[in-house]
Amino acid sequence: MKSLTIILIIFLAMITGKVNATNLRGQIVRNIGGTYQPLPATRVDLMVWSNNKWTSYSYAITGADGFYYFNNFPPGATFCLLVLGHYYPPKPLQILNIPPPQYQDLPVIST
């Protein structure tokens, strides 16, 4: 009975932690000959404003379609993205409170 109670508490803690989380999704494209093509295999750093400076919180690699994903981040943080040595977007964003499985869609980044 004691082990069942412990398992139940752990399960409830896991569910509660995921409820207050947001998934982020975006795409990176490159202008090639006047058309925009997805930019695959590119590192995207999620930079969070903390202690009066930008701190790398996590990173993702774009897929063949140029999309990248960040999962289960706490809402409310101010952030921007670091891609190929440049910060995007020009004005920092905030992580919204959009529960999974939905995504907070970020502006397309054109390099």
N, C-alpha and C positions, 0 to 999 in steps of 0.2 A: 504494500500500500504506500509506503514511504517513497519508493522509487517511482511509482506512478504519479505521485504528487509533484515530485521534482521534475519529471518529464513534462507534466502539464504546465508548470511554472516556466520552464525554458521555452516551451512552444508558444505560450502567451507573450513572453518577452520578445521573441522573434517576430511575431505578428505585429505587435505594437511598434517595434522599431521600424518596420517596413511601411507602416501606414503613414508615418510622417517623413516621407522621402519623395524625391522627384527624379524623374529621368530626363536627361537632356539629349537632343538630337539635332544634328546640323549637317551641312554638306559643303565641301570645298570644290570649286571649279576653277579652271584656267582657260583664258581666252586664247584659242589657237586658230589662227586664220579667220578671225571674225565669228567663230562659234565657241560656245562654252562647253568644255569637256570636263567630266569628273576627274579629280586629281586623286589617284589611288596611292596607297602606301605612304601617306604623309602623316607625320606626328602632329597631334593637336594637344597642347597643354592647357588644362583648365587652371587658370590663375585666380586665386581668391585673395581679396583685400583683407589683410590681417596685420595688426600691429603697425599700421601706417606704411605698409609695403605690399607689393604683389608677391604671393607665395605660390609655388607650383603645388597644386593639391592632388592632381591626377593627370594621366594622359591617355590618349586613345590613338589608334592608327586607322586612317580612312580605309574603307573597303574599295573594291573595284568600281563601285558606283559613286565614290567620293564622300559617302556618308560616314559619320563617326557618332558614337553613342557614349554617354556617361550615365551610369545607373545608380540609383539609391543615394542621392545627395540631399542633405537637409535644406529645407527652404529658408529663404531670407538672406543668404550670403550674397555679397556683391562679387561679381566675377567678370573676367574677360578671357579671351583665348589667345594663346601664343602659337602662331603658325609661321614657319619659315622665317623666324626672327622678327615678326611684326605682330602687334597687338590688335585684336579685333573684338567687337566693333569699336568705332571711335569713342562712344560713350559706354561705360561699363553697364552691365545688366544685373538683375537680381534673379536668383533662383526662386521661381514661383512655387506655390503649394499646389502642384498637380499630381495627384496620387497615381502610382503605377496601376495599370500598364500603359497609361497615356504618357505622352512626351511633351516637354516644353520645347517647341520648335524654335531654333535659333536662326537668325538671318544667314542667308547663303554668303559664303566668303569667296570672293573672286581674287585670285592672286595674279 
